[in-house]
Amino acid sequence: METKPEVNVSKFVGRHLSQIKILSRLLEHELEAAKGGREVTIDRHLVENVLDTLEIFVDDCEGASGVSRERAKAEPKPVVARLN
C-alpha cells in the first residue's frame, strides 16, 4: 500500500491563497482605475490570466482534497450564454 506524504495544511493553504489575494488586489486596482463609473473595462489578456490562475488554484485544491480528475471531467461544465 502506498503512503502519501503528509501535507502541511497551513503551508498549502497559505501558498495557494496568495494567488487569490493577488487576484483580489488586481481586481480592486481595476475598479479604482475606473474612477467610480458603473462600467469597468478589462483587457482580454488580463481576464485570461485571471481565469488561468483560478483554474490552477481549483486544480491544486481538488488534488489535495482527493477529488479525482476523472470524476471532475465527467461532470458537465455549465454553459454561459452571452447576450450582447
C-alpha positions as CSV (number, residue, x, y, z in Angstrom):
1,M,0.0,0.0,0.0
2,E,1.3,3.4,-1.0
3,T,1.5,6.1,1.7
4,K,1.0,9.7,0.8
5,P,3.4,12.2,2.3
6,E,1.7,14.3,4.9
7,V,0.8,17.7,3.7
8,N,1.3,20.7,5.9
9,V,-2.2,22.1,5.5
10,S,-1.4,25.6,6.7
11,K,1.6,26.0,4.3
12,F,-0.5,24.5,1.5
13,V,-3.4,26.9,2.1
14,G,-1.2,29.9,2.6
15,R,0.7,29.2,-0.6
16,H,-2.4,28.8,-2.6
17,L,-4.4,31.6,-1.0
18,S,-1.6,34.0,-2.0
19,Q,-2.7,33.5,-5.6
20,I,-6.3,34.6,-4.7
21,K,-5.0,37.6,-2.7
22,I,-3.1,38.8,-5.8
23,L,-6.2,38.4,-8.0
24,S,-8.2,40.3,-5.4
25,R,-5.7,43.2,-5.3
26,L,-5.6,43.3,-9.1
27,L,-9.4,43.5,-9.4
28,E,-9.5,46.2,-6.7
29,H,-6.9,48.2,-8.7
30,E,-9.0,47.8,-11.9
31,L,-12.1,49.1,-10.0
32,E,-10.2,52.1,-8.7
33,A,-8.8,52.8,-12.1
34,A,-12.4,53.0,-13.5
35,K,-12.8,56.1,-11.3
36,G,-16.2,55.2,-9.8
37,G,-18.0,54.6,-13.0
38,R,-20.5,51.8,-13.4
39,E,-18.6,50.1,-16.2
40,V,-15.1,48.6,-15.9
41,T,-13.0,47.8,-19.0
42,I,-10.5,44.9,-18.5
43,D,-8.1,43.8,-21.1
44,R,-8.8,40.3,-22.6
45,H,-5.3,39.1,-21.8
46,L,-5.8,40.1,-18.2
47,V,-9.0,38.2,-17.9
48,E,-7.4,35.1,-19.5
49,N,-4.6,35.3,-16.9
50,V,-7.1,35.6,-14.0
51,L,-9.0,32.5,-15.3
52,D,-5.8,30.6,-15.6
53,T,-4.8,31.4,-12.1
54,L,-8.2,30.4,-10.8
55,E,-8.2,27.1,-12.7
56,I,-4.7,26.3,-11.3
57,F,-5.9,27.1,-7.8
58,V,-9.0,24.9,-8.2
59,D,-7.0,22.0,-9.7
60,D,-4.4,22.1,-6.8
61,C,-7.2,22.2,-4.2
62,E,-9.0,19.3,-5.8
63,G,-5.8,17.3,-6.0
64,A,-5.1,18.0,-2.3
65,S,-8.6,17.0,-1.3
66,G,-8.6,13.8,-3.2
67,V,-11.1,14.6,-5.9
68,S,-10.1,12.7,-8.9
69,R,-9.6,14.3,-12.3
70,E,-11.7,11.6,-13.9
71,R,-14.7,12.5,-11.7
72,A,-14.2,16.2,-12.2
73,K,-14.1,15.8,-16.0
74,A,-17.2,13.6,-16.0
75,E,-19.3,16.4,-14.6
76,P,-20.7,18.6,-17.3
77,K,-19.5,22.2,-17.3
78,P,-22.2,24.9,-17.1
79,V,-22.7,26.8,-20.4
80,V,-22.9,30.5,-20.2
81,A,-24.8,32.3,-23.0
82,R,-23.8,35.9,-23.6
83,L,-26.5,38.4,-24.7
84,N,-24.9,41.4,-26.2
